[in-house]
């Protein structure tokens, strides 16, 4: 399957040049005029890579990059920053500080740009062990996280999250609705950790309806209670009115 790249630039000519170049290499290309439009497209259908101009109206490349890297569901997406200023070190530092994975001058040779794109994609594939539905870290990352804490001698608590009778739900409502339940569960876990936990906590997706959270013993009970409360509050909307009345 072709890798999909989102090109973000307020200049149509630049977007056209990049689209022709990338499509010639077998990439699927989507375009956005500015950072705000790009962020909406990314959240609806995450691409494999974002190539963004630095200076744009409404939302510039630096702000777009920061918003991408702060969102746990899309921060895995690599960002290449483009600039028309060859020697502006300040812009380059700002772009890197914002989380950009690479920084390229617009006047760069086409071969160099393609090489950088392929390098970033290759590096991301190697680093990323994410569930395709939730984009949360998968089994390899889960094991690495737990093993790392054991080696460091840290005290930690591991929570295993499983949805009761999920197969029965899938059988009745179908796999598409089941996927929505999984995604909503991921959001519940993320928001609960953000609310009760801290940046050291880890959330992983084993697969299907199974998740793992690694946290500290002092937070685990409150975290679990928060997850249960949020889950119970949100799930009724995924059932028919008849089933909701039945309980």
C-alpha positions in Angstrom: 0.0 0.0 0.0 1.3 3.4 -1.0 2.4 5.7 1.8 0.2 8.8 2.1 1.8 12.2 2.5 0.1 15.5 3.5 1.6 18.5 1.9 0.9 21.8 3.7 1.7 25.1 2.0 -0.3 28.3 1.2 1.4 28.5 -2.2 -0.4 26.3 -4.8 2.7 26.2 -7.1 4.8 24.7 -4.3 2.0 22.1 -3.6 1.8 21.2 -7.3 5.6 20.7 -7.5 5.7 18.5 -4.5 2.6 16.5 -5.5 4.1 15.8 -9.0 7.4 14.8 -7.4 5.9 12.6 -4.7 3.3 10.9 -7.0 6.1 10.1 -9.4 7.7 8.1 -6.6 4.5 6.2 -5.9 3.3 8.2 -2.9 -0.3 9.1 -2.4 -0.6 12.9 -1.8 -3.1 15.0 0.0 -2.9 18.8 0.2 -3.8 21.6 2.7 -3.6 25.4 2.5 -2.6 26.1 6.1 -1.9 24.5 9.4 -5.5 24.7 10.6 -6.9 22.9 7.6 -4.0 20.4 7.8 -4.8 19.6 11.5 -8.4 18.9 10.7 -7.4 16.5 7.9 -4.8 14.8 10.1 -7.3 14.2 12.9 -9.9 12.7 10.4 -7.4 10.6 8.5 -3.9 10.5 9.8 -1.2 10.4 7.0 2.1 8.6 7.1 4.0 11.9 6.9 3.4 15.6 7.0 5.5 18.0 4.9 4.7 21.6 5.9 5.9 25.1 5.1 7.1 27.1 8.0 5.5 30.5 7.2 1.7 30.3 6.6 -1.4 32.3 7.5 -3.9 31.2 10.3 -1.6 28.5 11.7 2.1 28.3 10.7 4.2 25.2 10.4 5.8 25.6 13.9 2.4 25.7 15.6 1.0 22.8 13.5 4.0 20.7 14.5 3.5 21.5 18.2 -0.1 20.5 18.0 0.6 17.2 16.3 3.3 16.3 18.7 1.2 17.1 21.8 -1.7 14.9 20.7 -1.1 11.3 21.8 -3.2 9.8 19.0 -1.3 11.6 16.1 2.1 12.5 17.6 3.7 9.4 16.0 3.3 11.1 12.6 6.7 12.4 11.3 6.9 16.0 10.2 9.3 17.5 7.7 9.5 21.3 7.9 10.1 23.3 4.7 11.5 26.9 4.6 12.5 29.3 1.9 15.3 30.7 4.1 18.5 28.9 3.5 20.6 30.2 6.4 17.9 31.1 9.0 19.2 29.1 12.0 16.6 30.6 14.3 13.7 29.1 12.3 15.5 25.8 12.1 15.9 25.7 15.9 12.3 26.6 16.4 11.1 23.9 14.1 13.2 21.2 15.8 12.1 22.4 19.2 8.5 22.1 18.0 9.2 18.4 17.3 9.9 18.4 13.6 11.6 15.2 12.5 13.6 16.9 9.7 14.1 20.4 8.2 14.6 21.0 4.5 15.1 24.2 2.4 12.7 24.5 -0.5 15.5 25.0 -2.9 17.0 21.6 -1.9 17.8 19.1 -4.7 14.8 16.8 -5.5 16.9 13.8 -4.9 17.9 15.1 -1.4 14.3 15.8 -0.5 13.2 12.3 -1.6 16.1 10.7 0.3 15.1 12.6 3.5 11.4 11.6 3.1 12.3 8.0 2.7 14.7 8.1 5.6 12.1 9.7 7.9 9.5 7.1 6.9 11.9 4.2 7.3 13.0 5.5 10.7 9.4 5.9 11.8 8.4 2.4 10.7 11.3 1.0 12.8 10.5 3.1 15.8 6.8 2.8 15.7 5.1 -0.2 17.2 1.5 1.1 17.2 -1.9 -0.5 17.0 -3.4 0.6 13.6 -6.8 1.4 15.2 -5.9 3.4 18.3 -2.3 4.3 17.4 -1.3 3.4 20.9 2.0 1.5 21.5 1.7 -2.3 20.9 3.1 -5.4 22.4 6.8 -4.8 21.8 6.6 -1.4 23.4 4.6 -2.7 26.3 7.2 -5.4 27.1 10.0 -2.9 26.7 8.3 -0.5 29.1 7.8 -3.1 31.8 11.3 -4.6 31.4 12.8 -1.1 31.6 11.0 -0.4 34.9 12.1 -3.8 36.3 15.7 -3.2 35.4 15.6 0.2 37.0 14.1 -1.3 40.2 11.1 1.0 40.0 7.9 0.3 41.9 5.1 0.2 39.4 1.6 -1.0 39.0 0.4 -2.7 35.8 -3.4 -2.5 34.9 -4.8 -4.9 32.4 -8.0 -3.5 30.7 -10.4 -5.9 29.1 -13.9 -5.2 27.8 -16.5 -7.6 29.1 -18.6 -9.4 26.5 -17.1 -7.5 23.6 -17.5 -10.4 21.2 -21.2 -10.4 21.9 -21.4 -6.7 21.1 -19.5 -7.2 17.9 -21.8 -10.0 16.8 -24.8 -7.8 17.3 -23.7 -4.4 16.2 -20.9 -5.3 13.7 -17.2 -4.7 13.5 -17.4 -1.0 12.6 -19.2 -0.2 15.8 -16.8 -2.5 17.6 -13.9 -0.5 16.3 -15.6 2.7 17.5 -15.9 1.2 21.0 -12.2 0.3 20.9 -11.2 3.9 19.9 -13.5 5.4 22.5 -11.9 3.1 25.1 -8.5 4.4 24.1 -9.7 8.0 24.5 -11.1 7.1 28.0 -7.7 5.7 29.0 -5.8 8.6 27.7 -8.0 11.2 29.3 -8.0 9.4 32.6 -4.2 9.2 32.7 -4.0 12.9 31.8 -6.5 13.7 34.5 -5.2 11.4 37.3 -1.7 10.3 36.2 1.4 12.0 34.9 3.9 12.0 32.1 5.6 8.9 33.4 2.5 6.7 32.9 2.3 4.4 29.9 -0.7 3.2 27.9 -0.4 0.3 25.5 -2.8 -1.6 23.2 -2.3 -5.4 23.3 -4.8 -5.9 20.6 -8.6 -6.3 20.2 -10.3 -5.1 23.4 -7.2 -5.5 25.6 -5.1 -2.7 26.9 -2.3 -2.2 29.5 -1.5 0.8 31.7 1.7 1.1 33.6 1.5 3.6 36.4 2.7 4.0 40.0 1.2 2.2 43.0 0.0 5.4 44.7 -2.2 6.3 41.7 -3.5 3.0 40.5 -6.7 2.7 42.5 -7.9 6.2 41.7 -6.9 5.8 38.0 -8.9 2.6 37.7 -11.9 4.2 39.3 -11.7 7.1 37.0 -11.5 4.9 33.9 -14.5 2.9 35.0 -16.6 6.0 35.7 -15.7 7.6 32.3 -16.3 4.4 30.5 -19.7 3.8 32.0 -20.7 7.4 31.2 -19.8 7.2 27.5 -20.7 3.7 26.4 -24.6 4.1 26.4 -24.4 6.2 23.2 -23.0 3.1 21.4 -26.1 1.1 22.0 -29.6 1.3 20.5 -32.4 3.0 22.4 -34.0 -0.4 22.9 -30.9 -1.9 24.5 -30.3 1.2 26.6 -33.8 0.9 28.1 -33.2 -2.8 28.7 -30.0 -2.0 30.5 
